[in-house]
Amino acid sequence: MIITHAVADVDTWLSFKDERAGAISGMGASDVRDHVAPDGSKAVAVSCSTDDVAGMLATLENPPAELGAAMQRHGVVPPLAVYVEG
C-alpha cells in the first residue's frame, strides 16, 4: 500500500517518523517507509505492507480521534491518495 499526501513542512513530518510507523503498524501494517519528493515540494508518501487492505482503507477514511490528532501534529494536508497493489 502507498499513501500520498502533502504536508505543511517536510522536516516536521520527518521528525515524527517513529510515531507514524508505530501508528501505521498498529493498523496491521509492516515494513512502513517514508518517502519525500526529490523536487523539494511538500509531497510525501508512506509505503507499507498489509494483509488487511480493507481495514486500513476504512481506518484512513474515518480515522479515530487519536490518529487524526497525530496526522494533524505531523502536518498532514488532506486529501490522502491510497494505492494498492493490483
N, C-alpha and C positions, 0 to 999 in steps of 0.2 A: 504494500500500500504506500502511496505517496500523497502527502498533503501539502498543498502550496497555498501561500497567502503572502500578504505584505506585512511589514512590521513598522512601528513608529521609529525604532532605532535598532539597527542590526547588532551593535555592540551590546546593548541592553539585552536583546533577545538571546544572544550567545551566552551571556553571563548566567542565564537560567538553564543551561544545557542539562545539568544533572537533575534538576527538579522536573524538567519537561520529560526526560527519559523515564523517570520514575512514574510520572502520571500516565504516560502512554503505556508503559509496561503494566501498570495496574489495570489497564483495559484489556489485557491478554496479549499484548504485542511483545515482540522480541527484536533484537538487532536494530534498535532505534538509532537513527543517524540524522544529524542536522546538515543542511546544505544551504549555502548562500550563493546568490547570483554573482558571477565574476565581473559584471558590468558596473558594480558599485551602487546598484539600485537597492531598494528596500524589499526586494522579492526574496523569499526564503522557501525552503521545503523541508519536510521531515519524511524520512522513509522508514518503514518498519515491516516486519513480517507478522502475520496474524493468521490464526485458523478460524477466527470469528469475524469475518468481514462485516456481516450484517450487524453484529453487536457494536463494533467500532463505529460504523456509519450512524447507527441510532444514537450513540453517545455523542458523537460530534454534531449531529443535527440538533440535539437538545441537551447540551452539556449540563451536568449537575452544577450547583452553585459553586462548589469548591474548584471545579475545573474551569468554570467561567471566570472566576476570580484570578486563577493562575494565568489564564490566557490574557486577561487584562494587564496583569502585572508584567508579563513578558512583552507586552506591546503589540499583541496580535491585532491586525487590522482586517476585519471581515471584508469580503466573503472568503471562505475556505473552499478550495477546489480539491476534490479527492479522486485519486486514480487507483484502480485496482488492476492486478494482472489479468489479462484477458485470455 
